[in-house]
Amino acid sequence: MRILLLLTELPYPPSRNGIALINYELLKLAPKDVTIDILITGCKEDSGEVDRLRAAAPAINNVHFTGEPLSRKYRVGNLISGVLLGRNIFTQVGVREYLKEQGGNIDVVYVAPLMAGVDFRLTRPLFLNAVDSFARLNENAYLRTGRLRDWLKMALYRIYERRVLAAASLINFVSDSDLESVRRGNPALPLLNVSNGIDSTVFTPDERQRVPGRLLFTGNFDYAPNRDAARHLALVIFPLIRASWPNVTLQLVGRNPPSDVVGLQGVMTTGFVDDIVACYRSAEVFVCPLLSGAGVKNKILEALSTGMPIVTTALGIEGIGYLQEDRHYLLAEEPHVFSQKVLRVLRDAGLRRSLGEQARSVATQHLGWQPISDRYYEALRRVAAAERGEHHEG
């Protein structure tokens, strides 16, 4: 089977973001009878990164870059055209030419993420890994802020997802909550839920490195839900914890932390780090007070795998199967309740140990990338077979 991956960025390094991680693992774990071509929109070629990706993923045949930035025209223009016309009208010239030359040799086209700058009607048969629902992401933001801007984006993306997704043969959302939200808007859409995984051989605990009283939150803070959560944590929740536990510290790990939390007493901001595993190993409690967002949170998977006790809002653990409240994590929504549950974990070594061990067990037993990759390739085979008019068992 020959697959074309049409992506907005090279999935290397996999730590680039959650979508890059998914695509990297799919490439690395491709079955031996699969050949993969990659077409990259929106970024320039880096031959060193291409070579390193090839070394990790022998299934790769060709890697081609369009050389054209994925400009605002493709993102905003296609959103508007999708709402009004039911399709993306803007397709990069390089994408159109590549599909014209190679389309007949491709069994199935895999596109990720949703806003890829291509008319989906040109990519049959199409497996669309939408990953997250933009409509639901903005709905969660609107429910929290009440802002007209968030309501408008929610309304536009609801129409867009209902109309434009119909061009795909199969659409995946990593969160079952996102899937159900989209399904309510269009029950006829062919939807699939394959979640994210974690490499538990990399994200391993080391209890000897735990720093007493250290809390941890990670994320790319250019992303509004992470930025809002970091501010809420540092400015509202953390002072409540410090009032009862003066020696507690909070480490915020990730690009571009909010300027108004940098330098706060007890708050450490690292920016991007090369070895994020060390950060998970050195903290005692992972705190995730997300107020908005959508999809599965890789930060939670990483904390589970490194055996960390977790205190989170419901949005933090959304879409992750096998988890039970008070066994694998503690749940809190209000700042006062959140701070009290963090203090409870800090004070109780037995609870920290139990939560951490149970969390690690879920990661090692249920969240590995191999079975997740197998489900993706099974779905891709099914799409390819349906296009040929064949019945695919599985």
N, C-alpha and C positions, 0 to 999 in steps of 0.2 A: 504494500500500500504506500502510495506517495502522498504526502501531506504538505500543503503550503501553510506556514505560519505567517500571518500578516499581523505585524506587531508595531506598536508606536515607538519601541525602544529595544535595543539589544538586551536580552535577559541575562546580562552579566555586567558587574557582579550581581549575584542573586539578592544581595542585601540592599539593592537599589530601592526596592519597594515590594509590596505584597504581590503585585501582578508579575513582576520580574521573577520572583521566587517560584510562583506556580509554573511559569513557562520554562524556567531553568530545570525544575525537577522533571517536568514532562519530557524535555529533551534528553536529560541524563538517563532516564529510565525507559526510553523508547524500546519497544520490542525489536528483535533482530530482523523481522521481515518488514520493517518500516523505514522508509527514506524520507527525509524532511528537508524542504527548502524553506528559507526564512527571508521574508521581505520586510524591511524596516522602514517605516515612515517616521519623520519627525526628529531625527538626530543624525549626526555625522558619523562616518565610519571611524572606528578605532581598531586598527589591525591587531594590536596587542590583545585587546579584549576578545576579538573574534577568534584568535588563535587559542586563547585559554578556554573559550566556550567549546570550540571544536574538540579540544583535548578531553573535555568532560563528557561530550555527547557525540559518539561516533556515528550516530544516525544522520547527522547533518550532512547534506549534499552541498547546496549552494547557500551563500548569505549575500543578499543584495540590498543596497541602500538606495532609496529614491533620491537622496541628496537635497530634498526640499523640506524646509521646516513645516511642521504641522501647525500652521498659523491659525489665528483667530477665525479666519474665514471658514476653515473646516470645522471648527468646534461650534461656533455660534451660528454660522450660516447653515450647517447641517441640522442643528437643533431646530432652527426656525423652519427650514424646508421640510423637515420631518413632521413637524406639527401641522404645517399648512398643506403639504403635498403627500405626506405618508412615505417619504423616502429621502435619503441623503442625495442632494444634487451636486455636491462638490466632491470630486475624486481627484487625488493628486495625479498629475500627468504620468509620473513614473510608475504609479500603481496601475493605471489604465493600460499603459504599454506592456508592462510585465504580464498582466493577466491575459492580454491579447496574444502574446507570444507563447506563454507557458500553460494557459488554462486547460488546453486539451490533454495535457500530460499529468494533470493533478486529479487525484481521486476525491479529495475533500479539502476544503479551505477552512482553517481554524483562525478566527479573528479574536483578538483581545487587546485592549478592552473595548467597550461599546463605542466610544467616540474616536474611531480610528481613521477618519478622513477618507471614507470610501463608500460608494453606492453599493449596498449589500446585494443588489440585484446582479452585480457583476461577479459575484463570488460563489456561485453555486457549484457543488452543494456546500452549504455553509453551516459550520458548527460555530456558534457565537458564544464565547465565554465572556458574558457581560460582567461577571464577577459580582458587582454590587448594583443595587437599584438606585439610580440617581434620584428618582422620584421619592423613594422612601428616605434617602439621606436628607433631602430637603424638607420632607414632611417632619422628620424628627427635629430638624433645626427650627422649623416654624412652630411646632408645639412647645418648644422651649422659649423662643424669643418673641413670637407673635408678630414678627416683622413682615411687612407687605412683600419685601424682596424675596424672602424665603417662601412665602405662600405662592408667589408668581412662579418661581423656579420649580416648586413642587408641581403646580398645575401644568406647566409646560412639559416637564419630563414625564408626567403621567400620560399625556397625550402622545408624546414622542415614543415612549416605550410601548404603548398599546398599538401604535400604527407601524412603526419602523421595524420592530422585532419580528413582525409577521413574515419578513423576507427570509428568515433563517430556517433551516431544517430542524435545528435543535438549539436551545438556549440554556446555558448553565448560569445559575446563581449559587455562590458558595454558601449563602445563608438561607436556610429554609424559611425564615421570616421574610426575607426579601422576595423569595419565590412566591410565597402565598400572597404577598401584597400585590405583585404584578399579576398573578393569576386572577385575583378578584377583578382587576380592570379588564382582563381579556382571557376568559376561561379556555379559549380555543388554542392559545399559544402552546407550542410543544416545549415544555419546560423540564429542566433537569436540575437536581441538587447534588453536586459533588463538592464537598467542602475542602478546606485547606488541611495541610498536614504539618508535621514537624520532624526534623531529623534528630531523634533522641540519642543518636550516637555522638552528636556534636553538642547539643544543649544538654549537658550532664551536670548534676549537682556536685558541689564540693563543700560540705558543711564546715570544713576547717577554715574556709575563707570568709564566712559570714561576719560582718561587722555589726556588733550589737547596736540596736536602735536605728539601723539604716533602712529607710524606705526607698522604693524605686518606682519610677514611671518612665516609660520609654516611648519614642515615636518621632516621626518627622513633624516638627512643629510648624512647618509651612502649611500643613493640613489643618483646616479650621477646627474640626472636632478635637484633635490632639492639642492644639493651642488653647482652646477654651478649657479643656480638662486640666491642663497644666496650670493655668491661671486660677481656676476654681480650687484646685488642690493646694497650691502654694499660698494663695491669698485668703482662703476661707477655711479649708479643712485643716491644713497644717498648723496654723496658730492654735486651734482647739486642741490638737494633740500635744503641742509643745507646752501648753498650760499645765498639763498633767505629767508630761515626760520631757523635762527641759533639755535632756541630752539627745533627743531624737534628731536625726538628720534626714533630709530628703534629697535624693539624687535624681535629676531630670536629664535623661540621656537622649540626644537626638539633635538634628540640625535646627538652628535658628530658634532657640527658646525665646519666649516672650520677653521683651526688654524689661517689663515691670516686675519680673520675678528674679532677674539676674541680680545677684548680690544680696538678696534677702538673707537675714540671719538664719543659719541652719540649712539653707538651700544651696545645693551644688549643681551647677550646669556644666555639662561636658562638651556640648556640641556633638558632632559626629564622632564615633569611636570605631576603630578597626576591629576591636575584640569585644563585642557586646556580651558574649557569653560570660566573660569575667565580671561584668556589671551585675548580671543575674546571680552569679555565685556569691558575690560579696554582700548582697543586701539580705535583710531578714524578712521583709514583707513587700510584696508587690501590690501597689495601690493603683486602681484604675477607675477613677470617678468620671467616666465618659458621660456627657450630657446629650450628645447627638452623634450621628454617624450611621453607618450601615455596614452589613457584611460581617465576616468573621475576623476577629482581631488577632493578628499573628503575635502580637506582644503577649497575649494571654496564653497562646500555645507555647511560646518560649518560656514563660514563667512556669507553666505546668511541667514542662520537660525538665527544667532545672530544679524541680522540687521546692518551689517557693509557695508559702501560704499566700493566698490572694484575697484581697478585699476589693470588691468591684460593684459597680452599678449593673443593672440588668443588661444594658447595652453592651457592656464589656464581654459578657459570656454568651451573648446571643449567637445562635447558629452552631454552637459547639456541642456535639452529642456526648452522651455518657457521663455528664456532669450532674452532681447532686449538691444542692445547697447544704451547707454546714458539714459536708463530708469532703468536698473537693475545693470549696471556696466559701467565703462569707459574703452575703449580699447586703448592700445598704444604698439608699438613695439620698436621704437627707444628710446634710453636713454633720449634724450632731451625732446621728446614728453611725455614720461612716467613721467619724473620729473615735467613737466608743468601741467599735469593732476592731479598729486598728490597735487601739490600746489593749484590748483583750488579747490579741495575738502577741503583742510585745511582752505582755506580762506572763503568758502561759507557755512555757517551753514545750510541754506535752502537746498542746494544741498546735503549735508551730510544726512540730515533728509530724503529727498525724496528718494535718492538711498537706504538708509537703510530700509525704510518702504516698498518699492517695492520689495527689495530683500527678506525680511522676508515673504512677502505675497506669493511669489513663493514657498518658502520652505514649508510653512504651507498648501498651497492649492494643490501642485502638486508633492512634493518630499517625501511623507511619505513612510515608509517601508512596510506597510501592502499591498497596491496594488502591490508593487514590488514583495513582497513575493508570493502573489497570482499568479502572472505571472510565477514565477519560478515553483511553484507546478503544475500549469496547463501544463507547458511544460514537466515536469517530468511524469505526468500522460499520456501525449500524447506519449512519448517515450515508456513507459511501455506497453501501449495498442498496439502500432505498433508492438512490439516484440511478443505479443501474437496473432497477426493477427486480432486485434479488431479495430473497428472504434471508436475513442474518440471524442465526441462532445465538441466543445470549441475552 
